[in-house]
């Protein structure tokens, strides 16, 4: 299967079925429907809508439960730790002063990032057709062998 010069080779589906990962994650990060980009993705702080009001795409079957907080903890932890260490090199502050500076920054930045990161994870799942977004229910990829009770 060869593609002519300047022609895009599409594997695994037609061009109309294309779901770019970057665009979908960006739309989710901005709190918009990853499918159309115009409907809202959240009805509350981190509670997603059941379906997009603009295009009707179902959002209730996503599985973005534990992964977004792990990403937020990783991002905020690295930024706060780097900020703490740089501040400690420049200013001789006590532990209580550092705590007064970095604890609020940690809490506020974690709360500010949680919804956008969850939206990006939902966008990623939509783009990769995971967890029901591809029109099929979740099923195990393989069947485990039966357990040998003699051992």
C-alpha positions in Angstrom: 0.0 0.0 0.0 1.8 3.1 -1.3 0.7 6.7 -0.9 1.4 9.2 -3.7 3.5 12.2 -2.9 1.5 14.8 -0.9 -1.3 12.2 -0.2 -2.0 11.3 3.4 -2.1 7.6 4.2 -4.9 6.7 6.6 -4.7 3.4 8.4 -7.6 2.0 10.4 -10.5 4.1 9.2 -11.7 6.6 6.7 -10.8 10.3 6.8 -14.3 11.3 8.0 -13.8 9.1 11.0 -10.6 10.9 12.0 -10.2 11.9 15.6 -6.9 13.9 16.1 -5.6 13.3 19.6 -4.1 16.8 20.0 -7.2 18.6 19.0 -9.4 16.4 21.1 -7.2 16.9 24.2 -7.0 20.7 23.6 -10.8 20.9 23.4 -11.2 18.9 26.6 -8.6 21.0 28.3 -10.6 24.1 27.5 -13.8 22.5 28.8 -15.4 21.9 25.5 -16.8 18.8 23.8 -13.9 16.9 22.2 -16.1 15.9 19.2 -17.4 19.3 18.1 -15.6 21.8 20.2 -18.6 24.0 20.9 -20.6 22.2 23.6 -19.7 22.3 27.3 -17.9 19.3 28.8 -18.6 20.0 32.5 -21.9 20.7 34.3 -20.1 21.1 37.6 -16.5 21.5 38.8 -15.4 18.0 37.7 -18.7 16.4 36.8 -19.0 15.9 33.1 -22.2 16.3 31.2 -24.1 13.2 30.1 -24.2 14.3 26.5 -23.0 17.3 24.5 -25.8 19.9 24.0 -24.4 20.9 20.6 -23.6 17.6 18.8 -25.3 14.9 21.1 -22.0 12.9 21.7 -22.4 10.8 24.9 -19.9 11.6 27.6 -21.3 9.6 30.5 -19.3 6.5 29.8 -15.8 8.0 30.2 -13.4 6.5 32.7 -11.4 9.6 33.8 -11.6 8.9 37.5 -8.2 8.4 39.1 -5.8 9.4 36.3 -6.4 13.2 36.3 -5.5 13.6 40.0 -2.3 11.6 39.4 -1.3 13.9 36.6 -2.1 17.0 38.6 -0.1 15.8 41.6 2.9 15.1 39.3 2.7 18.6 37.6 2.1 20.6 40.7 4.6 18.6 42.8 7.4 19.2 40.3 6.6 22.9 40.0 6.2 23.6 43.7 9.3 21.6 44.6 11.3 23.5 42.0 9.9 26.8 43.2 10.6 25.9 46.8 14.2 25.0 46.1 14.8 28.1 44.0 13.3 30.3 46.7 15.3 28.6 49.4 18.5 29.3 47.5 17.7 33.1 47.1 15.9 34.0 50.3 16.8 32.6 53.8 13.2 31.8 55.0 12.1 29.7 57.9 10.1 26.6 57.5 6.9 28.4 58.6 7.4 31.1 56.0 7.9 28.5 53.2 4.8 26.7 54.4 2.8 30.0 54.3 4.0 30.6 50.7 3.9 27.1 49.2 0.9 25.5 50.8 -1.6 27.9 49.3 0.1 27.8 46.0 -0.1 24.0 46.0 -3.8 24.0 46.9 -4.8 26.7 44.4 -2.8 25.3 41.5 -4.1 21.8 42.1 -7.7 23.0 42.1 -7.1 25.1 39.1 -5.6 22.3 37.1 -7.9 19.4 38.0 -10.8 20.3 35.7 -8.7 21.1 32.6 -6.6 17.9 33.1 -9.8 15.8 33.5 -11.1 17.4 30.3 -7.9 16.5 28.4 -8.1 12.9 29.6 -11.7 12.7 28.4 -10.6 14.1 25.1 -7.8 11.5 24.9 -10.3 8.7 25.6 -12.7 10.1 22.9 -9.9 10.4 20.3 -8.6 6.9 21.0 -12.2 5.5 21.0 -11.7 4.1 24.5 -14.4 3.1 27.1 -17.5 3.2 24.8 -16.5 6.2 22.7 -15.9 4.0 19.7 -19.4 2.5 19.6 -18.5 -0.7 21.4 -18.6 -1.6 25.1 -15.5 -2.3 27.1 -14.5 -5.9 27.0 -11.3 -7.7 27.9 -8.9 -8.1 25.1 -8.2 -11.7 26.0 -9.7 -14.4 28.2 -7.6 -15.7 31.1 -7.0 -19.4 31.3 -8.9 -21.4 33.8 -7.3 -21.7 37.2 -5.7 -25.0 38.2 -7.0 -25.8 41.7 -4.6 -28.8 42.0 -1.6 -26.6 42.8 
